[in-house]
Amino acid sequence: MTIWDVERIFAYWRGSPPTHELVAAYLGYKPPPEPVTVAPSADDPSGIGSMIMRFPDGAVKHG
């Protein structure tokens, strides 16, 4: 896809936006935030730090 193709698509969308975008805006839908990820470092080669950040209150819940 060239930059010209992208420009044409955006020009089309200005006049006729995608239906799912209109419905989401009408309903006030906000996508969930991206999860925080921490890459393994020299201090934490196992990557356990990123797992701890997923459960800040220390509780692992199922279901």
PDBQT receptor file of N, H, CA, C and O in Angstrom, charges set to zero:
ATOM      1  N   MET A   1       0.853  -1.166   0.000  1.00  0.00    +0.000 N 
ATOM      2  CA  MET A   1       0.000   0.000   0.000  1.00  0.00    +0.000 C 
ATOM      3  C   MET A   1       0.904   1.235   0.000  1.00  0.00    +0.000 C 
ATOM      4  O   MET A   1       1.834   1.350   0.798  1.00  0.00    +0.000 OA
ATOM      5  N   THR A   2       0.613   2.117  -0.882  1.00  0.00    +0.000 N 
ATOM      6  H   THR A   2      -0.142   2.024  -1.531  1.00  0.00    +0.000 HD
ATOM      7  CA  THR A   2       1.425   3.330  -0.985  1.00  0.00    +0.000 C 
ATOM      8  C   THR A   2       0.821   4.445  -0.133  1.00  0.00    +0.000 C 
ATOM      9  O   THR A   2      -0.309   4.334   0.343  1.00  0.00    +0.000 OA
ATOM     10  N   ILE A   3       1.572   5.498   0.048  1.00  0.00    +0.000 N 
ATOM     11  H   ILE A   3       2.490   5.588  -0.339  1.00  0.00    +0.000 HD
ATOM     12  CA  ILE A   3       1.074   6.645   0.805  1.00  0.00    +0.000 C 
ATOM     13  C   ILE A   3      -0.122   7.275   0.097  1.00  0.00    +0.000 C 
ATOM     14  O   ILE A   3      -1.005   7.840   0.743  1.00  0.00    +0.000 OA
ATOM     15  N   TRP A   4      -0.148   7.178  -1.221  1.00  0.00    +0.000 N 
ATOM     16  H   TRP A   4       0.569   6.719  -1.745  1.00  0.00    +0.000 HD
ATOM     17  CA  TRP A   4      -1.283   7.723  -1.988  1.00  0.00    +0.000 C 
ATOM     18  C   TRP A   4      -2.543   6.905  -1.731  1.00  0.00    +0.000 C 
ATOM     19  O   TRP A   4      -3.639   7.457  -1.639  1.00  0.00    +0.000 OA
ATOM     20  N   ASP A   5      -2.384   5.588  -1.616  1.00  0.00    +0.000 N 
ATOM     21  H   ASP A   5      -1.493   5.140  -1.691  1.00  0.00    +0.000 HD
ATOM     22  CA  ASP A   5      -3.529   4.734  -1.286  1.00  0.00    +0.000 C 
ATOM     23  C   ASP A   5      -4.078   5.086   0.094  1.00  0.00    +0.000 C 
ATOM     24  O   ASP A   5      -5.291   5.182   0.284  1.00  0.00    +0.000 OA
ATOM     25  N   VAL A   6      -3.187   5.274   1.040  1.00  0.00    +0.000 N 
ATOM     26  H   VAL A   6      -2.202   5.196   0.885  1.00  0.00    +0.000 HD
ATOM     27  CA  VAL A   6      -3.602   5.631   2.399  1.00  0.00    +0.000 C 
ATOM     28  C   VAL A   6      -4.322   6.976   2.389  1.00  0.00    +0.000 C 
ATOM     29  O   VAL A   6      -5.340   7.143   3.061  1.00  0.00    +0.000 OA
ATOM     30  N   GLU A   7      -3.803   7.917   1.641  1.00  0.00    +0.000 N 
ATOM     31  H   GLU A   7      -2.977   7.781   1.095  1.00  0.00    +0.000 HD
ATOM     32  CA  GLU A   7      -4.439   9.238   1.548  1.00  0.00    +0.000 C 
ATOM     33  C   GLU A   7      -5.853   9.126   0.980  1.00  0.00    +0.000 C 
ATOM     34  O   GLU A   7      -6.768   9.798   1.456  1.00  0.00    +0.000 OA
ATOM     35  N   ARG A   8      -6.035   8.280  -0.035  1.00  0.00    +0.000 N 
ATOM     36  H   ARG A   8      -5.292   7.734  -0.422  1.00  0.00    +0.000 HD
ATOM     37  CA  ARG A   8      -7.368   8.085  -0.613  1.00  0.00    +0.000 C 
ATOM     38  C   ARG A   8      -8.327   7.442   0.392  1.00  0.00    +0.000 C 
ATOM     39  O   ARG A   8      -9.494   7.824   0.480  1.00  0.00    +0.000 OA
ATOM     40  N   ILE A   9      -7.827   6.470   1.141  1.00  0.00    +0.000 N 
ATOM     41  H   ILE A   9      -6.879   6.160   1.069  1.00  0.00    +0.000 HD
ATOM     42  CA  ILE A   9      -8.675   5.818   2.148  1.00  0.00    +0.000 C 
ATOM     43  C   ILE A   9      -9.105   6.825   3.208  1.00  0.00    +0.000 C 
ATOM     44  O   ILE A   9     -10.277   6.871   3.580  1.00  0.00    +0.000 OA
ATOM     45  N   PHE A  10      -8.162   7.632   3.696  1.00  0.00    +0.000 N 
ATOM     46  H   PHE A  10      -7.209   7.594   3.394  1.00  0.00    +0.000 HD
ATOM     47  CA  PHE A  10      -8.494   8.622   4.717  1.00  0.00    +0.000 C 
ATOM     48  C   PHE A  10      -9.474   9.657   4.178  1.00  0.00    +0.000 C 
ATOM     49  O   PHE A  10     -10.371  10.096   4.899  1.00  0.00    +0.000 OA
ATOM     50  N   ALA A  11      -9.312  10.047   2.932  1.00  0.00    +0.000 N 
ATOM     51  H   ALA A  11      -8.584   9.691   2.346  1.00  0.00    +0.000 HD
ATOM     52  CA  ALA A  11     -10.247  11.001   2.321  1.00  0.00    +0.000 C 
ATOM     53  C   ALA A  11     -11.645  10.387   2.256  1.00  0.00    +0.000 C 
ATOM     54  O   ALA A  11     -12.633  11.069   2.527  1.00  0.00    +0.000 OA
ATOM     55  N   TYR A  12     -11.733   9.125   1.903  1.00  0.00    +0.000 N 
ATOM     56  H   TYR A  12     -10.930   8.570   1.683  1.00  0.00    +0.000 HD
ATOM     57  CA  TYR A  12     -13.023   8.434   1.862  1.00  0.00    +0.000 C 
ATOM     58  C   TYR A  12     -13.631   8.358   3.263  1.00  0.00    +0.000 C 
ATOM     59  O   TYR A  12     -14.823   8.608   3.440  1.00  0.00    +0.000 OA
ATOM     60  N   TRP A  13     -12.807   8.010   4.261  1.00  0.00    +0.000 N 
ATOM     61  H   TRP A  13     -11.839   7.807   4.117  1.00  0.00    +0.000 HD
ATOM     62  CA  TRP A  13     -13.300   7.870   5.631  1.00  0.00    +0.000 C 
ATOM     63  C   TRP A  13     -13.780   9.200   6.206  1.00  0.00    +0.000 C 
ATOM     64  O   TRP A  13     -14.659   9.211   7.068  1.00  0.00    +0.000 OA
ATOM     65  N   ARG A  14     -13.220  10.322   5.745  1.00  0.00    +0.000 N 
ATOM     66  H   ARG A  14     -12.506  10.313   5.044  1.00  0.00    +0.000 HD
ATOM     67  CA  ARG A  14     -13.701  11.623   6.232  1.00  0.00    +0.000 C 
ATOM     68  C   ARG A  14     -15.177  11.814   5.875  1.00  0.00    +0.000 C 
ATOM     69  O   ARG A  14     -15.935  12.377   6.665  1.00  0.00    +0.000 OA
ATOM     70  N   GLY A  15     -15.579  11.360   4.716  1.00  0.00    +0.000 N 
ATOM     71  H   GLY A  15     -14.963  10.902   4.075  1.00  0.00    +0.000 HD
ATOM     72  CA  GLY A  15     -16.974  11.477   4.293  1.00  0.00    +0.000 C 
ATOM     73  C   GLY A  15     -17.841  10.323   4.742  1.00  0.00    +0.000 C 
ATOM     74  O   GLY A  15     -19.033  10.505   4.988  1.00  0.00    +0.000 OA
ATOM     75  N   SER A  16     -17.266   9.138   4.852  1.00  0.00    +0.000 N 
ATOM     76  H   SER A  16     -16.298   8.990   4.652  1.00  0.00    +0.000 HD
ATOM     77  CA  SER A  16     -18.006   7.927   5.218  1.00  0.00    +0.000 C 
ATOM     78  C   SER A  16     -17.194   7.125   6.225  1.00  0.00    +0.000 C 
ATOM     79  O   SER A  16     -16.544   6.148   5.853  1.00  0.00    +0.000 OA
ATOM     80  N   PRO A  17     -17.222   7.518   7.487  1.00  0.00    +0.000 N 
ATOM     81  CA  PRO A  17     -16.415   6.803   8.477  1.00  0.00    +0.000 C 
ATOM     82  C   PRO A  17     -16.898   5.362   8.656  1.00  0.00    +0.000 C 
ATOM     83  O   PRO A  17     -18.069   5.067   8.417  1.00  0.00    +0.000 OA
ATOM     84  N   PRO A  18     -16.005   4.472   9.072  1.00  0.00    +0.000 N 
ATOM     85  CA  PRO A  18     -16.386   3.079   9.305  1.00  0.00    +0.000 C 
ATOM     86  C   PRO A  18     -17.500   2.986  10.356  1.00  0.00    +0.000 C 
ATOM     87  O   PRO A  18     -17.458   3.673  11.377  1.00  0.00    +0.000 OA
ATOM     88  N   THR A  19     -18.479   2.143  10.099  1.00  0.00    +0.000 N 
ATOM     89  H   THR A  19     -18.513   1.585   9.270  1.00  0.00    +0.000 HD
ATOM     90  CA  THR A  19     -19.646   2.021  10.971  1.00  0.00    +0.000 C 
ATOM     91  C   THR A  19     -19.264   1.648  12.395  1.00  0.00    +0.000 C 
ATOM     92  O   THR A  19     -19.825   2.193  13.346  1.00  0.00    +0.000 OA
ATOM     93  N   HIS A  20     -18.321   0.729  12.558  1.00  0.00    +0.000 N 
ATOM     94  H   HIS A  20     -17.865   0.286  11.786  1.00  0.00    +0.000 HD
ATOM     95  CA  HIS A  20     -17.963   0.306  13.913  1.00  0.00    +0.000 C 
ATOM     96  C   HIS A  20     -17.368   1.463  14.717  1.00  0.00    +0.000 C 
ATOM     97  O   HIS A  20     -17.523   1.504  15.938  1.00  0.00    +0.000 OA
ATOM     98  N   GLU A  21     -16.694   2.395  14.057  1.00  0.00    +0.000 N 
ATOM     99  H   GLU A  21     -16.568   2.361  13.066  1.00  0.00    +0.000 HD
ATOM    100  CA  GLU A  21     -16.155   3.566  14.751  1.00  0.00    +0.000 C 
ATOM    101  C   GLU A  21     -17.286   4.496  15.189  1.00  0.00    +0.000 C 
ATOM    102  O   GLU A  21     -17.248   5.043  16.290  1.00  0.00    +0.000 OA
ATOM    103  N   LEU A  22     -18.287   4.675  14.331  1.00  0.00    +0.000 N 
ATOM    104  H   LEU A  22     -18.318   4.230  13.436  1.00  0.00    +0.000 HD
ATOM    105  CA  LEU A  22     -19.431   5.514  14.685  1.00  0.00    +0.000 C 
ATOM    106  C   LEU A  22     -20.209   4.935  15.864  1.00  0.00    +0.000 C 
ATOM    107  O   LEU A  22     -20.581   5.660  16.787  1.00  0.00    +0.000 OA
ATOM    108  N   VAL A  23     -20.452   3.625  15.827  1.00  0.00    +0.000 N 
ATOM    109  H   VAL A  23     -20.150   3.037  15.077  1.00  0.00    +0.000 HD
ATOM    110  CA  VAL A  23     -21.200   2.975  16.902  1.00  0.00    +0.000 C 
ATOM    111  C   VAL A  23     -20.422   3.055  18.209  1.00  0.00    +0.000 C 
ATOM    112  O   VAL A  23     -21.002   3.345  19.256  1.00  0.00    +0.000 OA
ATOM    113  N   ALA A  24     -19.124   2.804  18.163  1.00  0.00    +0.000 N 
ATOM    114  H   ALA A  24     -18.653   2.569  17.313  1.00  0.00    +0.000 HD
ATOM    115  CA  ALA A  24     -18.301   2.879  19.373  1.00  0.00    +0.000 C 
ATOM    116  C   ALA A  24     -18.322   4.285  19.959  1.00  0.00    +0.000 C 
ATOM    117  O   ALA A  24     -18.413   4.446  21.176  1.00  0.00    +0.000 OA
ATOM    118  N   ALA A  25     -18.238   5.292  19.115  1.00  0.00    +0.000 N 
ATOM    119  H   ALA A  25     -18.164   5.161  18.127  1.00  0.00    +0.000 HD
ATOM    120  CA  ALA A  25     -18.274   6.676  19.595  1.00  0.00    +0.000 C 
ATOM    121  C   ALA A  25     -19.643   7.005  20.183  1.00  0.00    +0.000 C 
ATOM    122  O   ALA A  25     -19.727   7.671  21.215  1.00  0.00    +0.000 OA
ATOM    123  N   TYR A  26     -20.707   6.550  19.544  1.00  0.00    +0.000 N 
ATOM    124  H   TYR A  26     -20.639   6.009  18.706  1.00  0.00    +0.000 HD
ATOM    125  CA  TYR A  26     -22.065   6.808  20.023  1.00  0.00    +0.000 C 
ATOM    126  C   TYR A  26     -22.297   6.173  21.393  1.00  0.00    +0.000 C 
ATOM    127  O   TYR A  26     -22.908   6.779  22.274  1.00  0.00    +0.000 OA
ATOM    128  N   LEU A  27     -21.800   4.938  21.564  1.00  0.00    +0.000 N 
ATOM    129  H   LEU A  27     -21.303   4.445  20.848  1.00  0.00    +0.000 HD
ATOM    130  CA  LEU A  27     -21.991   4.224  22.826  1.00  0.00    +0.000 C 
ATOM    131  C   LEU A  27     -20.979   4.623  23.888  1.00  0.00    +0.000 C 
ATOM    132  O   LEU A  27     -21.103   4.218  25.044  1.00  0.00    +0.000 OA
ATOM    133  N   GLY A  28     -19.983   5.410  23.510  1.00  0.00    +0.000 N 
ATOM    134  H   GLY A  28     -19.883   5.739  22.571  1.00  0.00    +0.000 HD
ATOM    135  CA  GLY A  28     -18.965   5.840  24.469  1.00  0.00    +0.000 C 
ATOM    136  C   GLY A  28     -17.973   4.753  24.820  1.00  0.00    +0.000 C 
ATOM    137  O   GLY A  28     -17.380   4.776  25.898  1.00  0.00    +0.000 OA
ATOM    138  N   TYR A  29     -17.787   3.801  23.918  1.00  0.00    +0.000 N 
ATOM    139  H   TYR A  29     -18.269   3.783  23.042  1.00  0.00    +0.000 HD
ATOM    140  CA  TYR A  29     -16.866   2.695  24.173  1.00  0.00    +0.000 C 
ATOM    141  C   TYR A  29     -15.427   3.187  24.198  1.00  0.00    +0.000 C 
ATOM    142  O   TYR A  29     -14.990   3.921  23.312  1.00  0.00    +0.000 OA
ATOM    143  N   LYS A  30     -14.705   2.773  25.221  1.00  0.00    +0.000 N 
ATOM    144  H   LYS A  30     -15.060   2.177  25.941  1.00  0.00    +0.000 HD
ATOM    145  CA  LYS A  30     -13.272   3.040  25.312  1.00  0.00    +0.000 C 
ATOM    146  C   LYS A  30     -12.569   1.691  25.416  1.00  0.00    +0.000 C 
ATOM    147  O   LYS A  30     -12.923   0.885  26.276  1.00  0.00    +0.000 OA
ATOM    148  N   PRO A  31     -11.585   1.426  24.563  1.00  0.00    +0.000 N 
ATOM    149  CA  PRO A  31     -10.890   0.143  24.656  1.00  0.00    +0.000 C 
ATOM    150  C   PRO A  31     -10.152   0.033  25.988  1.00  0.00    +0.000 C 
ATOM    151  O   PRO A  31      -9.730   1.041  26.555  1.00  0.00    +0.000 OA
ATOM    152  N   PRO A  32      -9.996  -1.200  26.487  1.00  0.00    +0.000 N 
ATOM    153  CA  PRO A  32      -9.279  -1.361  27.752  1.00  0.00    +0.000 C 
ATOM    154  C   PRO A  32      -7.829  -0.903  27.599  1.00  0.00    +0.000 C 
ATOM    155  O   PRO A  32      -7.257  -1.004  26.514  1.00  0.00    +0.000 OA
ATOM    156  N   PRO A  33      -7.240  -0.405  28.674  1.00  0.00    +0.000 N 
ATOM    157  CA  PRO A  33      -5.853   0.053  28.580  1.00  0.00    +0.000 C 
ATOM    158  C   PRO A  33      -4.909  -1.110  28.298  1.00  0.00    +0.000 C 
ATOM    159  O   PRO A  33      -5.160  -2.248  28.694  1.00  0.00    +0.000 OA
ATOM    160  N   GLU A  34      -3.842  -0.804  27.620  1.00  0.00    +0.000 N 
ATOM    161  H   GLU A  34      -3.638   0.121  27.298  1.00  0.00    +0.000 HD
ATOM    162  CA  GLU A  34      -2.830  -1.818  27.335  1.00  0.00    +0.000 C 
ATOM    163  C   GLU A  34      -2.174  -2.245  28.644  1.00  0.00    +0.000 C 
ATOM    164  O   GLU A  34      -1.872  -1.399  29.486  1.00  0.00    +0.000 OA
ATOM    165  N   PRO A  35      -1.948  -3.553  28.826  1.00  0.00    +0.000 N 
ATOM    166  CA  PRO A  35      -1.297  -3.992  30.058  1.00  0.00    +0.000 C 
ATOM    167  C   PRO A  35       0.145  -3.483  30.124  1.00  0.00    +0.000 C 
ATOM    168  O   PRO A  35       0.831  -3.352  29.110  1.00  0.00    +0.000 OA
ATOM    169  N   VAL A  36       0.568  -3.207  31.332  1.00  0.00    +0.000 N 
ATOM    170  H   VAL A  36       0.011  -3.313  32.156  1.00  0.00    +0.000 HD
ATOM    171  CA  VAL A  36       1.934  -2.744  31.545  1.00  0.00    +0.000 C 
ATOM    172  C   VAL A  36       2.861  -3.945  31.448  1.00  0.00    +0.000 C 
ATOM    173  O   VAL A  36       2.649  -4.958  32.114  1.00  0.00    +0.000 OA
ATOM    174  N   THR A  37       3.870  -3.832  30.631  1.00  0.00    +0.000 N 
ATOM    175  H   THR A  37       4.043  -3.009  30.090  1.00  0.00    +0.000 HD
ATOM    176  CA  THR A  37       4.833  -4.919  30.503  1.00  0.00    +0.000 C 
ATOM    177  C   THR A  37       6.209  -4.411  30.893  1.00  0.00    +0.000 C 
ATOM    178  O   THR A  37       6.587  -3.274  30.612  1.00  0.00    +0.000 OA
ATOM    179  N   VAL A  38       6.929  -5.281  31.537  1.00  0.00    +0.000 N 
ATOM    180  H   VAL A  38       6.622  -6.205  31.765  1.00  0.00    +0.000 HD
ATOM    181  CA  VAL A  38       8.289  -4.956  31.936  1.00  0.00    +0.000 C 
ATOM    182  C   VAL A  38       9.193  -6.027  31.355  1.00  0.00    +0.000 C 
ATOM    183  O   VAL A  38       9.000  -7.216  31.608  1.00  0.00    +0.000 OA
ATOM    184  N   ALA A  39      10.160  -5.614  30.591  1.00  0.00    +0.000 N 
ATOM    185  H   ALA A  39      10.317  -4.648  30.386  1.00  0.00    +0.000 HD
ATOM    186  CA  ALA A  39      11.092  -6.560  29.990  1.00  0.00    +0.000 C 
ATOM    187  C   ALA A  39      12.083  -7.041  31.043  1.00  0.00    +0.000 C 
ATOM    188  O   ALA A  39      12.449  -6.284  31.942  1.00  0.00    +0.000 OA
ATOM    189  N   PRO A  40      12.518  -8.291  30.938  1.00  0.00    +0.000 N 
ATOM    190  CA  PRO A  40      13.540  -8.775  31.864  1.00  0.00    +0.000 C 
ATOM    191  C   PRO A  40      14.782  -7.891  31.789  1.00  0.00    +0.000 C 
ATOM    192  O   PRO A  40      15.174  -7.430  30.717  1.00  0.00    +0.000 OA
ATOM    193  N   SER A  41      15.377  -7.672  32.925  1.00  0.00    +0.000 N 
ATOM    194  H   SER A  41      15.058  -8.046  33.796  1.00  0.00    +0.000 HD
ATOM    195  CA  SER A  41      16.584  -6.854  32.971  1.00  0.00    +0.000 C 
ATOM    196  C   SER A  41      17.685  -7.625  33.679  1.00  0.00    +0.000 C 
ATOM    197  O   SER A  41      17.482  -8.758  34.116  1.00  0.00    +0.000 OA
ATOM    198  N   ALA A  42      18.834  -7.013  33.787  1.00  0.00    +0.000 N 
ATOM    199  H   ALA A  42      18.999  -6.093  33.432  1.00  0.00    +0.000 HD
ATOM    200  CA  ALA A  42      19.957  -7.656  34.471  1.00  0.00    +0.000 C 
ATOM    201  C   ALA A  42      19.609  -7.902  35.939  1.00  0.00    +0.000 C 
ATOM    202  O   ALA A  42      20.064  -8.880  36.530  1.00  0.00    +0.000 OA
ATOM    203  N   ASP A  43      18.794  -7.006  36.532  1.00  0.00    +0.000 N 
ATOM    204  H   ASP A  43      18.424  -6.211  36.052  1.00  0.00    +0.000 HD
ATOM    205  CA  ASP A  43      18.397  -7.160  37.935  1.00  0.00    +0.000 C 
ATOM    206  C   ASP A  43      17.362  -8.270  38.109  1.00  0.00    +0.000 C 
ATOM    207  O   ASP A  43      17.271  -8.883  39.172  1.00  0.00    +0.000 OA
ATOM    208  N   ASP A  44      16.586  -8.522  37.057  1.00  0.00    +0.000 N 
ATOM    209  H   ASP A  44      16.660  -8.024  36.193  1.00  0.00    +0.000 HD
ATOM    210  CA  ASP A  44      15.461  -9.452  37.135  1.00  0.00    +0.000 C 
ATOM    211  C   ASP A  44      15.460 -10.360  35.901  1.00  0.00    +0.000 C 
ATOM    212  O   ASP A  44      14.575 -10.233  35.056  1.00  0.00    +0.000 OA
ATOM    213  N   PRO A  45      16.425 -11.266  35.778  1.00  0.00    +0.000 N 
ATOM    214  CA  PRO A  45      16.509 -12.087  34.565  1.00  0.00    +0.000 C 
ATOM    215  C   PRO A  45      15.325 -13.034  34.380  1.00  0.00    +0.000 C 
ATOM    216  O   PRO A  45      15.054 -13.463  33.258  1.00  0.00    +0.000 OA
ATOM    217  N   SER A  46      14.611 -13.369  35.467  1.00  0.00    +0.000 N 
ATOM    218  H   SER A  46      14.831 -13.020  36.379  1.00  0.00    +0.000 HD
ATOM    219  CA  SER A  46      13.483 -14.289  35.339  1.00  0.00    +0.000 C 
ATOM    220  C   SER A  46      12.228 -13.596  34.821  1.00  0.00    +0.000 C 
ATOM    221  O   SER A  46      11.315 -14.261  34.331  1.00  0.00    +0.000 OA
ATOM    222  N   GLY A  47      12.171 -12.265  34.923  1.00  0.00    +0.000 N 
ATOM    223  H   GLY A  47      12.913 -11.725  35.321  1.00  0.00    +0.000 HD
ATOM    224  CA  GLY A  47      10.985 -11.539  34.488  1.00  0.00    +0.000 C 
ATOM    225  C   GLY A  47       9.865 -11.544  35.510  1.00  0.00    +0.000 C 
ATOM    226  O   GLY A  47       8.732 -11.190  35.184  1.00  0.00    +0.000 OA
ATOM    227  N   ILE A  48      10.159 -11.939  36.742  1.00  0.00    +0.000 N 
ATOM    228  H   ILE A  48      11.080 -12.226  37.007  1.00  0.00    +0.000 HD
ATOM    229  CA  ILE A  48       9.127 -12.005  37.775  1.00  0.00    +0.000 C 
ATOM    230  C   ILE A  48       8.539 -10.631  38.080  1.00  0.00    +0.000 C 
ATOM    231  O   ILE A  48       7.401 -10.525  38.536  1.00  0.00    +0.000 OA
ATOM    232  N   GLY A  49       9.313  -9.585  37.828  1.00  0.00    +0.000 N 
ATOM    233  H   GLY A  49      10.238  -9.671  37.457  1.00  0.00    +0.000 HD
ATOM    234  CA  GLY A  49       8.824  -8.227  38.077  1.00  0.00    +0.000 C 
ATOM    235  C   GLY A  49       7.575  -7.910  37.275  1.00  0.00    +0.000 C 
ATOM    236  O   GLY A  49       6.660  -7.268  37.790  1.00  0.00    +0.000 OA
ATOM    237  N   SER A  50       7.518  -8.353  36.014  1.00  0.00    +0.000 N 
ATOM    238  H   SER A  50       8.262  -8.875  35.596  1.00  0.00    +0.000 HD
ATOM    239  CA  SER A  50       6.330  -8.087  35.199  1.00  0.00    +0.000 C 
ATOM    240  C   SER A  50       5.131  -8.869  35.715  1.00  0.00    +0.000 C 
ATOM    241  O   SER A  50       4.002  -8.389  35.626  1.00  0.00    +0.000 OA
ATOM    242  N   MET A  51       5.354 -10.064  36.253  1.00  0.00    +0.000 N 
ATOM    243  H   MET A  51       6.271 -10.454  36.326  1.00  0.00    +0.000 HD
ATOM    244  CA  MET A  51       4.242 -10.834  36.809  1.00  0.00    +0.000 C 
ATOM    245  C   MET A  51       3.722 -10.161  38.077  1.00  0.00    +0.000 C 
ATOM    246  O   MET A  51       2.512 -10.108  38.297  1.00  0.00    +0.000 OA
ATOM    247  N   ILE A  52       4.612  -9.654  38.898  1.00  0.00    +0.000 N 
ATOM    248  H   ILE A  52       5.594  -9.697  38.719  1.00  0.00    +0.000 HD
ATOM    249  CA  ILE A  52       4.190  -8.976  40.120  1.00  0.00    +0.000 C 
ATOM    250  C   ILE A  52       3.368  -7.741  39.774  1.00  0.00    +0.000 C 
ATOM    251  O   ILE A  52       2.400  -7.429  40.468  1.00  0.00    +0.000 OA
ATOM    252  N   MET A  53       3.743  -7.033  38.707  1.00  0.00    +0.000 N 
ATOM    253  H   MET A  53       4.529  -7.286  38.143  1.00  0.00    +0.000 HD
ATOM    254  CA  MET A  53       3.005  -5.835  38.313  1.00  0.00    +0.000 C 
ATOM    255  C   MET A  53       1.593  -6.162  37.843  1.00  0.00    +0.000 C 
ATOM    256  O   MET A  53       0.715  -5.302  37.909  1.00  0.00    +0.000 OA
ATOM    257  N   ARG A  54       1.351  -7.387  37.368  1.00  0.00    +0.000 N 
ATOM    258  H   ARG A  54       2.064  -8.086  37.314  1.00  0.00    +0.000 HD
ATOM    259  CA  ARG A  54       0.009  -7.778  36.927  1.00  0.00    +0.000 C 
ATOM    260  C   ARG A  54      -0.949  -7.962  38.096  1.00  0.00    +0.000 C 
ATOM    261  O   ARG A  54      -2.164  -7.880  37.919  1.00  0.00    +0.000 OA
ATOM    262  N   PHE A  55      -0.418  -8.208  39.281  1.00  0.00    +0.000 N 
ATOM    263  H   PHE A  55       0.569  -8.275  39.425  1.00  0.00    +0.000 HD
ATOM    264  CA  PHE A  55      -1.234  -8.447  40.469  1.00  0.00    +0.000 C 
ATOM    265  C   PHE A  55      -0.788  -7.495  41.579  1.00  0.00    +0.000 C 
ATOM    266  O   PHE A  55      -0.181  -7.928  42.559  1.00  0.00    +0.000 OA
ATOM    267  N   PRO A  56      -1.087  -6.193  41.430  1.00  0.00    +0.000 N 
ATOM    268  CA  PRO A  56      -0.571  -5.211  42.379  1.00  0.00    +0.000 C 
ATOM    269  C   PRO A  56      -1.070  -5.406  43.810  1.00  0.00    +0.000 C 
ATOM    270  O   PRO A  56      -0.373  -5.047  44.759  1.00  0.00    +0.000 OA
ATOM    271  N   ASP A  57      -2.283  -5.975  43.979  1.00  0.00    +0.000 N 
ATOM    272  H   ASP A  57      -2.850  -6.266  43.208  1.00  0.00    +0.000 HD
ATOM    273  CA  ASP A  57      -2.776  -6.183  45.340  1.00  0.00    +0.000 C 
ATOM    274  C   ASP A  57      -2.334  -7.525  45.906  1.00  0.00    +0.000 C 
ATOM    275  O   ASP A  57      -2.629  -7.839  47.059  1.00  0.00    +0.000 OA
ATOM    276  N   GLY A  58      -1.632  -8.318  45.107  1.00  0.00    +0.000 N 
ATOM    277  H   GLY A  58      -1.392  -8.063  44.170  1.00  0.00    +0.000 HD
ATOM    278  CA  GLY A  58      -1.106  -9.596  45.567  1.00  0.00    +0.000 C 
ATOM    279  C   GLY A  58      -2.084 -10.748  45.446  1.00  0.00    +0.000 C 
ATOM    280  O   GLY A  58      -1.709 -11.894  45.694  1.00  0.00    +0.000 OA
ATOM    281  N   ALA A  59      -3.320 -10.479  45.074  1.00  0.00    +0.000 N 
ATOM    282  H   ALA A  59      -3.624  -9.548  44.872  1.00  0.00    +0.000 HD
ATOM    283  CA  ALA A  59      -4.326 -11.528  44.971  1.00  0.00    +0.000 C 
ATOM    284  C   ALA A  59      -4.459 -11.987  43.524  1.00  0.00    +0.000 C 
ATOM    285  O   ALA A  59      -4.584 -11.176  42.606  1.00  0.00    +0.000 OA
ATOM    286  N   VAL A  60      -4.429 -13.308  43.340  1.00  0.00    +0.000 N 
ATOM    287  H   VAL A  60      -4.327 -13.967  44.086  1.00  0.00    +0.000 HD
ATOM    288  CA  VAL A  60      -4.634 -13.896  42.021  1.00  0.00    +0.000 C 
ATOM    289  C   VAL A  60      -6.037 -14.481  42.025  1.00  0.00    +0.000 C 
ATOM    290  O   VAL A  60      -6.327 -15.419  42.767  1.00  0.00    +0.000 OA
ATOM    291  N   LYS A  61      -6.901 -13.924  41.195  1.00  0.00    +0.000 N 
ATOM    292  H   LYS A  61      -6.666 -13.162  40.592  1.00  0.00    +0.000 HD
ATOM    293  CA  LYS A  61      -8.301 -14.346  41.170  1.00  0.00    +0.000 C 
ATOM    294  C   LYS A  61      -8.565 -15.199  39.934  1.00  0.00    +0.000 C 
ATOM    295  O   LYS A  61      -7.968 -14.975  38.881  1.00  0.00    +0.000 OA
ATOM    296  N   HIS A  62      -9.437 -16.152  40.063  1.00  0.00    +0.000 N 
ATOM    297  H   HIS A  62      -9.921 -16.334  40.919  1.00  0.00    +0.000 HD
ATOM    298  CA  HIS A  62      -9.806 -16.971  38.912  1.00  0.00    +0.000 C 
ATOM    299  C   HIS A  62     -11.205 -16.597  38.456  1.00  0.00    +0.000 C 
ATOM    300  O   HIS A  62     -11.987 -15.991  39.189  1.00  0.00    +0.000 OA
ATOM    301  N   GLY A  63     -11.495 -16.986  37.196  1.00  0.00    +0.000 N 
ATOM    302  H   GLY A  63     -10.860 -17.477  36.601  1.00  0.00    +0.000 HD
ATOM    303  CA  GLY A  63     -12.831 -16.799  36.648  1.00  0.00    +0.000 C 
ATOM    304  C   GLY A  63     -13.147 -15.454  36.339  1.00  0.00    +0.000 C 
ATOM    305  O   GLY A  63     -14.249 -15.172  35.869  1.00  0.00    +0.000 OA
TER     306      GLY A  63
